[in-house]
Amino acid sequence: MRTIETKVYLINEHPDKEKCFEWIRNNWHDLNQHSVEEVVDSLKELNKRIGGNLDWSISQVPDRGEYITLTDYNDEELLLLNAEDCPLTGVCYDVDVIMGLKEGNLNKVLDVIHAETEYVYSDEALLELCDSMGYEFTEEGNVI
């Protein structure tokens, strides 16, 4: 039998936080997937309210052939929706999908998701996540 000792650090104690952030970025690829799912929920609810033909391909990261289309919908029903009230799902993406469609550019919702994903993987956001969750790291920066 042998015993292996490993030093374990909280993020604020780690001597090289960048190693920890790099490990997360290389291994946790879905930190903002909840936003994609919430946007899809808002789109589906919008489609229920105003009708039409909805199609989408959405990813957390750009350049994956993404798009959002909603055609043949009821313009009058769309005009009745007050985006600021988040009337679809109660989530902030209601505003983005309603205003995007009213402005004729639903794909701008993709820009919102991409910007949020960029932030979620920033040093600042990862530090906050690791600190609030109490994640522990090896000296090499791996989460344990």
Backbone as ProteinMPNN parsed JSONL, in Angstrom:
{"seq_chain_A": "MRTIETKVYLINEHPDKEKCFEWIRNNWHDLNQHSVEEVVDSLKELNKRIGGNLDWSISQVPDRGEYITLTDYNDEELLLLNAEDCPLTGVCYDVDVIMGLKEGNLNKVLDVIHAETEYVYSDEALLELCDSMGYEFTEEGNVI", "coords_chain_A": {"N_chain_A": [[0.844, -1.179, 0.0], [0.343, 2.273, -0.633], [0.528, 5.753, 0.077], [-0.708, 8.708, -1.238], [-0.219, 12.072, -1.199], [-1.954, 15.035, -1.796], [-1.911, 18.414, -2.504], [-4.508, 20.65, -1.95], [-6.433, 23.323, -3.134], [-8.518, 26.16, -2.612], [-9.989, 28.406, -4.957], [-9.165, 31.079, -4.473], [-6.88, 30.661, -3.041], [-5.121, 29.408, -4.654], [-1.948, 29.123, -6.236], [-1.654, 29.67, -8.964], [-4.015, 30.807, -10.616], [-4.749, 30.934, -13.302], [-4.141, 28.445, -14.394], [-6.179, 26.936, -13.311], [-8.434, 28.152, -14.456], [-7.919, 27.603, -17.12], [-8.125, 24.801, -17.114], [-10.877, 24.519, -16.565], [-12.013, 25.815, -18.817], [-11.168, 24.044, -20.8], [-12.481, 21.712, -20.175], [-15.112, 21.987, -19.211], [-17.657, 22.476, -21.087], [-20.212, 23.459, -21.234], [-21.132, 25.592, -19.707], [-22.808, 27.758, -20.17], [-25.057, 26.696, -21.282], [-27.605, 26.667, -20.243], [-28.64, 29.159, -20.893], [-29.03, 28.98, -23.656], [-31.06, 27.057, -23.687], [-33.076, 28.464, -22.348], [-33.543, 30.563, -24.146], [-34.552, 29.088, -26.304], [-36.9, 28.143, -25.088], [-38.246, 30.599, -24.778], [-38.535, 31.297, -27.492], [-40.187, 29.199, -28.409], [-42.498, 29.679, -26.904], [-43.164, 32.227, -27.843], [-43.774, 31.535, -30.466], [-46.052, 29.984, -30.004], [-47.779, 31.986, -29.177], [-47.976, 33.807, -31.333], [-48.109, 32.334, -33.599], [-47.108, 30.856, -36.768], [-44.133, 29.731, -38.526], [-41.525, 28.274, -37.012], [-38.03, 27.905, -36.765], [-34.794, 26.821, -35.778], [-31.293, 26.872, -35.019], [-29.137, 26.801, -32.567], [-26.281, 27.734, -30.691], [-23.906, 27.93, -27.988], [-21.588, 29.124, -28.771], [-20.225, 31.126, -31.435], [-20.393, 30.815, -35.077], [-21.294, 28.289, -35.953], [-23.091, 27.662, -37.867], [-25.483, 28.8, -37.095], [-28.886, 29.928, -36.688], [-32.023, 31.655, -36.545], [-35.327, 31.502, -37.398], [-38.542, 32.798, -37.945], [-41.463, 32.699, -39.517], [-44.401, 33.762, -41.326], [-46.112, 34.586, -39.256], [-48.518, 36.051, -36.94], [-48.766, 39.34, -37.259], [-50.218, 41.297, -35.851], [-50.691, 40.129, -33.349], [-48.07, 39.998, -32.45], [-47.479, 42.727, -32.149], [-49.019, 43.306, -29.933], [-47.632, 42.296, -27.808], [-45.816, 43.229, -24.999], [-42.606, 43.605, -24.645], [-41.005, 44.311, -22.46], [-42.318, 43.367, -20.243], [-41.714, 40.725, -20.079], [-43.415, 38.604, -21.148], [-43.596, 35.969, -22.04], [-42.057, 33.679, -20.982], [-41.225, 34.693, -18.657], [-38.584, 35.138, -18.338], [-35.539, 36.906, -19.011], [-34.846, 36.619, -21.703], [-37.141, 36.726, -23.146], [-37.562, 39.394, -23.771], [-35.469, 39.815, -25.591], [-36.129, 38.042, -27.751], [-38.666, 38.948, -28.564], [-38.202, 41.686, -29.168], [-36.194, 41.36, -31.055], [-37.608, 40.09, -33.132], [-39.559, 42.034, -33.674], [-37.906, 44.039, -34.618], [-37.029, 42.884, -36.871], [-34.857, 41.165, -36.856], [-34.138, 38.448, -35.659], [-31.857, 36.984, -35.299], [-30.135, 38.493, -33.781], [-30.426, 37.707, -31.224], [-28.731, 35.607, -31.016], [-26.287, 36.906, -30.825], [-26.498, 37.93, -28.256], [-26.459, 35.582, -26.679], [-23.89, 34.63, -27.349], [-22.246, 36.698, -26.389], [-22.813, 36.522, -23.666], [-21.835, 33.957, -23.144], [-19.132, 34.337, -23.65], [-18.535, 36.01, -21.512], [-19.156, 34.3, -19.319], [-17.067, 32.479, -19.426], [-14.936, 34.079, -18.835], [-12.099, 35.264, -16.907], [-12.941, 36.72, -14.674], [-15.67, 35.912, -14.261], [-15.319, 33.144, -13.947], [-13.74, 33.068, -11.655], [-15.567, 34.075, -9.778], [-17.559, 32.052, -9.946], [-16.116, 29.733, -9.116], [-15.336, 30.484, -6.545], [-17.821, 30.951, -5.264], [-18.968, 28.424, -5.398], [-17.2, 26.89, -4.044], [-15.268, 25.266, -5.232], [-12.564, 22.974, -5.427], [-9.086, 22.716, -6.156], [-6.308, 21.006, -7.634], [-2.71, 21.351, -7.419], [-1.913, 21.44, -10.039], [-4.03, 22.626, -11.243], [-6.368, 21.266, -11.729], [-9.807, 20.498, -11.259], [-11.115, 19.0, -8.377]], "CA_chain_A": [[0.0, 0.0, 0.0], [1.053, 3.54, -0.619], [-0.297, 6.924, 0.324], [-0.35, 9.858, -2.067], [-0.75, 13.321, -0.667], [-2.187, 16.057, -2.814], [-2.295, 19.731, -1.997], [-5.791, 21.083, -2.494], [-6.591, 24.76, -2.956], [-9.672, 26.911, -3.102], [-9.525, 29.264, -6.057], [-8.463, 32.268, -3.984], [-5.624, 30.238, -2.432], [-4.286, 28.734, -5.655], [-0.828, 29.967, -6.659], [-1.751, 30.01, -10.39], [-5.443, 30.721, -10.967], [-4.906, 30.742, -14.742], [-4.163, 27.005, -14.63], [-7.532, 26.487, -12.956], [-9.355, 28.655, -15.482], [-7.631, 26.854, -18.348], [-8.713, 23.469, -16.956], [-12.336, 24.663, -16.711], [-12.316, 26.114, -20.223], [-10.889, 22.865, -21.616], [-13.244, 20.546, -19.742], [-16.528, 22.29, -18.968], [-18.056, 23.144, -22.325], [-21.645, 23.767, -21.226], [-21.442, 26.5, -18.601], [-23.889, 28.685, -20.515], [-26.093, 25.971, -22.018], [-28.919, 27.04, -19.718], [-29.121, 30.324, -21.643], [-29.534, 28.471, -24.934], [-32.338, 26.405, -23.411], [-34.058, 29.492, -22.01], [-33.886, 31.243, -25.4], [-35.429, 28.176, -27.044], [-38.199, 28.189, -24.416], [-38.879, 31.872, -25.155], [-38.92, 31.203, -28.9], [-41.34, 28.301, -28.523], [-43.667, 30.358, -26.35], [-43.504, 33.271, -28.814], [-44.405, 30.841, -31.576], [-47.41, 29.627, -29.568], [-48.597, 33.203, -29.059], [-48.212, 34.539, -32.585], [-48.201, 31.397, -34.714], [-46.04, 30.898, -37.755], [-43.209, 28.617, -38.703], [-40.304, 28.537, -36.264], [-36.919, 26.977, -36.947], [-33.595, 27.38, -35.173], [-30.093, 26.119, -34.682], [-28.506, 27.737, -31.637], [-25.152, 27.227, -29.927], [-23.291, 28.911, -27.096], [-20.455, 29.775, -29.431], [-20.552, 31.513, -32.811], [-19.835, 30.163, -36.256], [-21.672, 26.88, -36.072], [-24.237, 27.597, -38.761], [-26.668, 29.127, -36.305], [-29.913, 30.794, -37.245], [-33.368, 31.619, -35.97], [-36.321, 32.049, -38.322], [-39.966, 32.695, -37.622], [-42.158, 33.275, -40.66], [-45.855, 33.59, -41.434], [-46.734, 34.778, -37.943], [-49.547, 37.076, -36.83], [-48.148, 40.632, -36.926], [-51.026, 42.009, -34.852], [-50.415, 39.515, -32.041], [-46.722, 40.417, -32.066], [-47.534, 44.112, -31.688], [-49.671, 43.343, -28.62], [-46.713, 41.837, -26.77], [-44.926, 44.213, -24.414], [-41.391, 42.853, -24.352], [-40.465, 44.658, -21.141], [-43.029, 42.6, -19.214], [-41.295, 39.315, -20.197], [-44.713, 37.928, -21.113], [-43.582, 34.621, -22.597], [-41.622, 32.7, -19.972], [-40.821, 35.417, -17.461], [-37.124, 35.21, -18.341], [-35.063, 38.076, -19.758], [-34.736, 36.369, -23.141], [-38.409, 37.135, -23.761], [-37.316, 40.731, -24.329], [-34.597, 39.686, -26.763], [-36.788, 37.423, -28.906], [-39.75, 39.816, -29.028], [-37.634, 42.869, -29.814], [-35.495, 40.91, -32.261], [-38.585, 39.869, -34.203], [-40.154, 43.334, -34.027], [-36.898, 44.792, -35.375], [-36.718, 42.13, -38.084], [-33.544, 40.51, -36.768], [-34.111, 37.476, -34.566], [-30.497, 36.47, -35.101], [-29.408, 39.278, -32.79], [-30.493, 36.918, -29.995], [-27.503, 34.809, -31.01], [-25.225, 37.776, -30.317], [-26.677, 37.996, -26.804], [-25.962, 34.321, -26.119], [-22.441, 34.557, -27.532], [-21.625, 37.644, -25.456], [-22.936, 35.957, -22.319], [-20.922, 32.82, -23.048], [-17.789, 34.899, -23.533], [-18.373, 36.472, -20.122], [-19.19, 33.143, -18.413], [-15.75, 31.85, -19.451], [-13.904, 35.063, -18.517], [-11.452, 35.075, -15.61], [-13.795, 37.319, -13.64], [-16.826, 35.06, -13.994], [-14.863, 31.855, -13.439], [-13.326, 33.297, -10.272], [-16.796, 34.175, -8.988], [-18.168, 30.731, -9.914], [-15.317, 28.824, -8.289], [-15.397, 30.956, -5.165], [-19.166, 30.752, -4.702], [-19.261, 26.988, -5.325], [-16.202, 26.245, -3.2], [-14.52, 24.255, -5.972], [-11.197, 22.757, -4.993], [-8.177, 22.467, -7.267], [-4.967, 20.503, -7.373], [-1.684, 22.315, -7.768], [-1.882, 21.509, -11.497], [-5.185, 23.399, -11.685], [-7.51, 20.398, -11.994], [-10.875, 20.481, -10.257], [-11.285, 17.661, -7.772]], "C_chain_A": [[0.889, 1.242, 0.0], [0.061, 4.664, -0.388], [0.213, 8.054, -0.552], [-1.006, 11.082, -1.461], [-0.857, 14.339, -1.797], [-2.558, 17.354, -2.13], [-3.566, 20.147, -2.711], [-5.984, 22.549, -2.13], [-8.006, 25.198, -3.334], [-9.135, 27.897, -4.125], [-8.736, 30.47, -5.56], [-7.135, 31.944, -3.308], [-4.633, 29.717, -3.472], [-3.171, 29.667, -6.136], [-0.878, 30.381, -8.138], [-3.191, 29.813, -10.858], [-5.65, 30.448, -12.456], [-4.9, 29.265, -15.116], [-5.56, 26.442, -14.364], [-8.528, 26.909, -14.029], [-9.16, 27.888, -16.788], [-8.246, 25.454, -18.271], [-10.227, 23.533, -17.158], [-12.698, 24.894, -18.173], [-12.123, 24.892, -21.127], [-11.785, 21.673, -21.296], [-14.735, 20.789, -19.511], [-17.038, 23.131, -20.135], [-19.514, 23.587, -22.338], [-22.052, 24.752, -20.142], [-22.563, 27.487, -18.915], [-25.007, 27.997, -21.297], [-27.492, 26.325, -21.522], [-29.495, 28.246, -20.461], [-29.687, 29.903, -22.99], [-30.917, 27.86, -24.727], [-33.432, 27.416, -23.069], [-34.48, 30.291, -23.246], [-34.838, 30.367, -26.214], [-36.816, 28.155, -26.411], [-38.954, 29.47, -24.773], [-39.352, 31.845, -26.601], [-40.162, 30.328, -29.079], [-42.61, 28.971, -28.007], [-44.11, 31.494, -27.271], [-44.246, 32.659, -29.982], [-45.833, 30.418, -31.231], [-48.328, 30.844, -29.583], [-48.946, 33.824, -30.398], [-48.287, 33.625, -33.801], [-46.987, 31.465, -35.618], [-45.194, 29.649, -37.764], [-41.871, 28.98, -38.066], [-39.268, 27.459, -36.56], [-35.682, 27.629, -36.346], [-32.488, 26.342, -35.106], [-29.256, 27.081, -33.852], [-27.397, 27.031, -30.868], [-24.631, 28.328, -29.019], [-22.216, 29.734, -27.79], [-20.792, 30.072, -30.885], [-19.95, 30.587, -33.853], [-20.12, 28.671, -36.339], [-22.921, 26.744, -36.945], [-25.548, 27.939, -38.069], [-27.63, 30.044, -37.051], [-31.175, 30.662, -36.405], [-34.289, 32.223, -37.02], [-37.714, 31.808, -37.765], [-40.701, 33.438, -38.73], [-43.647, 33.013, -40.548], [-46.564, 33.685, -40.088], [-47.748, 35.911, -37.999], [-48.911, 38.38, -36.34], [-48.9, 41.356, -35.817], [-50.797, 41.449, -33.459], [-49.031, 39.91, -31.532], [-46.746, 41.833, -31.504], [-48.17, 44.244, -30.31], [-48.735, 42.94, -27.479], [-45.813, 42.979, -26.304], [-43.68, 43.477, -23.921], [-40.898, 43.092, -22.933], [-41.136, 43.896, -20.003], [-42.6, 41.133, -19.173], [-42.52, 38.399, -20.19], [-44.713, 36.467, -21.575], [-43.254, 33.571, -21.537], [-41.274, 33.362, -18.648], [-39.314, 35.569, -17.336], [-36.693, 36.334, -19.276], [-34.978, 37.855, -21.264], [-36.043, 36.636, -23.87], [-38.231, 38.482, -24.45], [-36.524, 40.616, -25.621], [-35.323, 39.098, -27.97], [-37.91, 38.304, -29.44], [-39.183, 41.018, -29.767], [-36.874, 42.492, -31.084], [-36.453, 40.717, -33.416], [-39.225, 41.187, -34.631], [-39.2, 44.173, -34.878], [-36.467, 44.063, -36.642], [-35.378, 41.424, -38.057], [-33.496, 39.584, -35.554], [-32.703, 36.955, -34.297], [-29.676, 37.301, -34.125], [-29.457, 38.605, -31.425], [-29.238, 36.047, -29.883], [-26.33, 35.623, -30.475], [-25.284, 37.885, -28.793], [-26.107, 36.74, -26.15], [-24.44, 34.245, -26.212], [-21.71, 35.495, -26.576], [-21.692, 37.111, -24.023], [-21.97, 34.793, -22.125], [-19.486, 33.306, -22.898], [-17.533, 35.368, -22.103], [-18.286, 35.284, -19.153], [-17.819, 32.471, -18.328], [-14.609, 32.841, -19.193], [-13.29, 34.754, -17.152], [-12.349, 35.572, -14.478], [-14.956, 36.4, -13.264], [-16.408, 33.704, -13.439], [-14.394, 31.97, -11.988], [-14.556, 33.343, -9.356], [-17.477, 32.81, -8.852], [-17.428, 29.801, -8.959], [-15.376, 29.206, -6.816], [-16.754, 30.648, -4.539], [-19.513, 29.277, -4.536], [-18.266, 26.228, -4.444], [-15.435, 25.137, -3.902], [-13.09, 24.187, -5.453], [-10.356, 22.297, -6.18], [-6.878, 21.842, -6.78], [-3.975, 21.59, -7.749], [-1.586, 22.498, -9.272], [-3.07, 22.273, -12.071], [-6.403, 22.563, -11.987], [-8.539, 20.495, -10.877], [-10.945, 19.069, -9.686], [-12.704, 17.489, -7.244]], "O_chain_A": [[1.996, 1.26, 0.539], [-1.132, 4.506, -0.646], [1.413, 8.323, -0.602], [-2.217, 11.106, -1.241], [0.038, 14.471, -2.631], [-3.434, 17.377, -1.266], [-3.682, 20.01, -3.929], [-5.74, 22.968, -0.999], [-8.605, 24.661, -4.265], [-7.938, 28.184, -4.142], [-7.735, 30.843, -6.172], [-6.346, 32.847, -3.03], [-3.44, 29.6, -3.193], [-3.408, 30.844, -6.408], [-0.215, 31.342, -8.526], [-3.535, 28.776, -11.425], [-6.626, 29.799, -12.833], [-5.585, 28.867, -16.059], [-6.051, 25.584, -15.098], [-9.364, 26.114, -14.457], [-10.128, 27.565, -17.476], [-8.821, 24.974, -19.248], [-10.795, 22.687, -17.85], [-13.593, 24.236, -18.705], [-12.843, 24.731, -22.113], [-11.84, 20.72, -22.073], [-15.531, 19.856, -19.614], [-16.865, 24.35, -20.158], [-20.001, 24.05, -23.37], [-23.202, 24.747, -19.703], [-23.202, 28.0, -17.997], [-25.826, 28.676, -21.916], [-28.453, 26.288, -22.29], [-30.71, 28.34, -20.637], [-30.72, 30.42, -23.418], [-31.836, 28.117, -25.504], [-34.585, 27.24, -23.461], [-35.649, 30.656, -23.376], [-35.826, 30.864, -26.755], [-37.814, 28.15, -27.131], [-40.155, 29.434, -25.039], [-40.448, 32.316, -26.906], [-41.078, 30.686, -29.819], [-43.674, 28.841, -28.611], [-45.309, 31.701, -27.459], [-45.247, 33.211, -30.44], [-46.723, 30.49, -32.079], [-49.498, 30.75, -29.953], [-50.06, 34.309, -30.595], [-48.508, 34.096, -34.917], [-45.967, 32.06, -35.27], [-45.496, 28.654, -37.106], [-41.175, 29.883, -38.53], [-39.578, 26.268, -36.602], [-35.536, 28.85, -36.395], [-32.715, 25.133, -35.132], [-28.728, 28.062, -34.375], [-27.548, 25.884, -30.447], [-24.883, 29.511, -29.251], [-21.97, 30.888, -27.439], [-21.568, 29.341, -31.501], [-19.13, 29.716, -33.561], [-19.263, 27.89, -36.754], [-23.709, 25.815, -36.771], [-26.602, 27.415, -38.429], [-27.236, 30.821, -37.92], [-31.362, 29.697, -35.665], [-34.054, 33.34, -37.482], [-38.011, 30.757, -37.197], [-40.577, 34.655, -38.864], [-44.093, 32.159, -39.781], [-47.509, 32.942, -39.822], [-47.825, 36.641, -38.987], [-48.564, 38.512, -35.167], [-48.284, 41.963, -34.941], [-50.716, 42.205, -32.491], [-48.84, 40.13, -30.336], [-46.102, 42.109, -30.492], [-47.887, 45.203, -29.592], [-49.02, 43.217, -26.314], [-45.133, 43.616, -27.109], [-43.716, 42.806, -22.889], [-40.423, 42.165, -22.278], [-40.575, 43.794, -18.912], [-43.072, 40.377, -18.324], [-42.646, 37.527, -19.33], [-45.747, 35.803, -21.5], [-44.065, 32.695, -21.237], [-41.056, 32.686, -17.642], [-38.824, 36.079, -16.328], [-37.406, 36.671, -20.221], [-35.033, 38.819, -22.027], [-36.049, 36.761, -25.095], [-38.694, 38.683, -25.573], [-36.863, 41.243, -26.625], [-35.163, 39.588, -29.088], [-38.089, 38.399, -30.654], [-39.629, 41.338, -30.868], [-36.909, 43.223, -32.074], [-36.168, 41.12, -34.543], [-39.411, 41.426, -35.824], [-39.635, 44.925, -35.75], [-35.637, 44.565, -37.4], [-34.816, 41.115, -39.108], [-32.879, 39.912, -34.541], [-32.399, 36.532, -33.181], [-28.618, 36.853, -33.681], [-28.629, 38.893, -30.561], [-28.749, 35.788, -28.784], [-25.479, 35.097, -29.758], [-24.251, 37.928, -28.124], [-25.357, 36.828, -25.178], [-23.779, 33.841, -25.256], [-20.676, 35.132, -26.016], [-20.733, 37.239, -23.262], [-21.357, 34.658, -21.066], [-18.715, 32.753, -22.113], [-16.454, 35.152, -21.552], [-17.432, 35.271, -18.266], [-17.449, 31.952, -17.275], [-13.439, 32.478, -19.32], [-13.898, 34.059, -16.337], [-12.49, 34.91, -13.45], [-15.194, 36.143, -12.084], [-17.073, 33.169, -12.551], [-14.628, 31.065, -11.186], [-14.573, 32.724, -8.292], [-17.923, 32.448, -7.763], [-18.037, 29.163, -8.102], [-15.457, 28.339, -5.946], [-16.828, 30.144, -3.418], [-20.269, 28.915, -3.634], [-18.475, 25.055, -4.137], [-14.998, 24.178, -3.265], [-12.49, 25.199, -5.09], [-10.832, 21.598, -7.074], [-6.412, 22.11, -5.673], [-4.343, 22.617, -8.32], [-1.221, 23.574, -9.745], [-3.107, 22.538, -13.272], [-7.4, 23.102, -12.466], [-8.189, 20.566, -9.699], [-10.849, 18.08, -10.412], [-13.038, 16.435, -6.704]]}, "name": "protein", "num_of_chains": 1, "seq": "MRTIETKVYLINEHPDKEKCFEWIRNNWHDLNQHSVEEVVDSLKELNKRIGGNLDWSISQVPDRGEYITLTDYNDEELLLLNAEDCPLTGVCYDVDVIMGLKEGNLNKVLDVIHAETEYVYSDEALLELCDSMGYEFTEEGNVI"}
